[in-house]
Structure formats: structure tokens, C-alpha cells
Amino acid sequence: MELLQLEVQLLREQLALTGKFLPESFFSHGGDNDGLQIMLHFPNMLQKITLLSNQIKAKVSFSQSFWIYAIKLAIKIVSITYLKNFAKFAIEFVQ
């Protein structure tokens, strides 16, 4: 766990240094950084759902049909939450 925290800290420092070479428009509201964050969000979300699913599977035994239902439900919940946040972002962007 400590090694992971160290790696995260080093990556943040690297990003901070690299960001100094990017134009300000990259970080401005609606800039390329927003698109990049969205591209990174979905794989991250999938990894979290997979990790959670594997942990639950290891601790509780359910039928395969239950898991299919549970995963579809989790994806719907996460998608709805994301869409609500995206809608708020879009409204703020337009105003």
C-alpha cells in the first residue's frame, strides 16, 4: 500500500511538472483537459466496478444470473450518476 501511495505521489509530481509546458487553454473550462478527464473516467469506473464485483464474489456466493443482474444494475446507477453530473457541467458551461 505504501508503494502504491509513493507511485501516486510521483505521478502527481510528474503531471504537475508536465503541466507547466502545456498552454493555459488546455486547463481552461471546456479545454482539452476536460476531454482527457472523460476519457480517463470510464476505464477507471470499469476497474472499480470489476474490483468491487470480484470482492463480493469472493465473500458471497450467488448464482450467475444474479451477478449479471447486479452488474447491469451497477452500470446503470453509475451511468445515471455520471449523466447527472455531466448535465450540471453542461448547464454551467452554457451559462
N, C-alpha and C positions, 0 to 999 in steps of 0.2 A: 504494500500500500504506500509506503514511504517513497519507493522508487517511482511509482506512478505519479505521486504528487510532485516529485522533483522533475519528472519529464514534462508534466503540465506547466510547471513554473518556467522551465527552459523554453518551451514552445511559446508561451505568452511573451517572454522577453524577446524572442526572435521575431515574433509578429510585431511587437512594438518598434523594434529597430527597422524592420522591413517597411512598416507603415510610413516611416519618415521619408521614404523615397517615392511614395505614391502621391498623386495630386490631391488637393483638398476635395475636388469634386467626387473622388472615389468614396469618401466618407460622408459626404453630404446626404441629406434626406432624399431618398429616391435615386441615389447613385448606385454604382456598380456593387458596392458593399452589400446593399440590400438583396440584390440578386444572388450574390455569393452566400449570404446567410441562409436564404431559402434553399439553395442547392445543398448546403450542409445540414439543414434541419431534417430533411426527410430520411437520409441514411442513419442519422443519429436516432431519430424516432424509431426506425425499424430495429436498430440494435437494442434499444431499451425494451421494446415490446418482446423481442426474442429472448433477451436475458430474463425478463420477468416471467415469460412463459416457461422457460427451462427451469427456473427456480420453483415455480408452482408445480410443474410436472414431477420434480424430484421429491417434493414433500407430500403430494396428494395424488392418488390415482383416480383418474376419471376415464370414461370411455372416449374413444376418438371423436365421436360426433359432438360430445360436449366441448372438446378442445377446439374443434372447427367453429362452433358457435361462439365460444369465448373470444377467440382471436378476431373473428369478424366483428364482434361487439366492441372489442378494444380499439380496433382500427376505426370504427365509426365514431366512437367517443373522441379519440384523438383528432380525427378529421374535423369533427364539428367544432371542437375547441380551437383548432388551428384556423378554421374558416371564420369563426367569430373574431379572433384576434386580427386576421387579415382584413376583415371588413372594417374594423376600427382603424387600422392603419390606412386603408384606402380612403376612408372618410376624412381622416386627419390630413392626408396628402392632398386631397382635393381642396380643402378649405384653406 
